[in-house]
């Protein structure tokens, strides 16, 4: 809603679309991903762009979108966030007389999104909705990421920040510092930031809470933060 007064077209880009559906819990309950769920809610997006690198999941996603939402303007792209050149060319930009707002959903449940890709998208005036979620437990802990996944961690948080994560012994401290470093990197890049905190109960991510960040050059993150803080439950739609 915050984008409407400032744009003639509002585009949602799902950078990690998967098949559009996910399973959770012991009973393997099936539920839609955030973007697919948003398509049912008549939100004011004029175009939807879905990115997925796995061919089988891409095919399933394309089938679901065509069957469930044939009237919507959608684009499904076989691409990876590590190699963004293809989907960068698909993202519309503002022109004289037509203002375009692009919101990128980066919900990978991993550290797969390179900071360099975020910087390229930010240079195109894209905004970002980022749940900071990834496996973090006794098996895949802070030492695992600092040592065995050091290259992935470096791409995610940036060369200048990765050394500040190597000496931590607590998953909680590792997560808090990672979020702080990431937010600082985007603030330096000229983006405004709003962070919300949500309770967590998961064996995959053994923390009391996780964060969702909204980063933008175009929109007031303060007004969005007020809406989030005033809500009684988690909704991606609040952003």
Steps between C-alpha positions, in 0.01 A plus 500: 500500500789734573614466138170604341526879535851498349471253213287424197613137500595280797700184420577214741811294424531169688871421486461147644158386383549123518193306387273749673413252777684391814455231765543545873471305823478134588183459296664668200224757467503669160475877478566761229812712491469867589467624140247236398298571814507871421355436155179379665457818703437747217798713599569790263788345306475546125763241408658195660846364416607160637862383494600136555820312412368141529336390174253258662380750757479765229273278292272429798487872586412599144222240489352621830507866404340442161228285657424715804563853372462504120387862493801645683806642326771250598847401385684183610877510446752216516785675677709513818555790738873433466477577128254789489560640154202322343237608750652848528410552135139398573444756775317809371635844579338840529469716192375855444131493574503151651632431848578137586551365852673161528492301823728195520403217734819322611369200692756226438532348851872509436793736445484453123434861399833675432535854628628597154160402351319712759721797412421458129127491573527797736670698223180438298297651791356165605373459855549180700296286736739258673418238762835429667448126531742214443592173671671586828507229766737271689609321183525794261616763746696824484831311477367300204422819308826673598714203394329256262277762335742791511472577127120501517509722808743740331279536194196556720631761742790649300878483516531786748263339753571127497802520733278646773302173511786255531568523874148442634413190705126558544236456229298779658790747487592385150146564375472842667834617364424365151176699486670814629783474245259432216281794593805730524616391153165596347487828691843587357360415154234767552199288595267577789430211735213370712537184709232293672548217750288186517487206740646175375451135592695279265752216515656634179569842646550473874458864600229672704421743219589595144496826304340623181656801333356748253755711313418775254622822346154595377263443790469609859610207712384683814136488396534131414667435835205660681259265323712197588535597865125557524415157367413209728626228265745447216390599152729552204221715356570768761803597299 
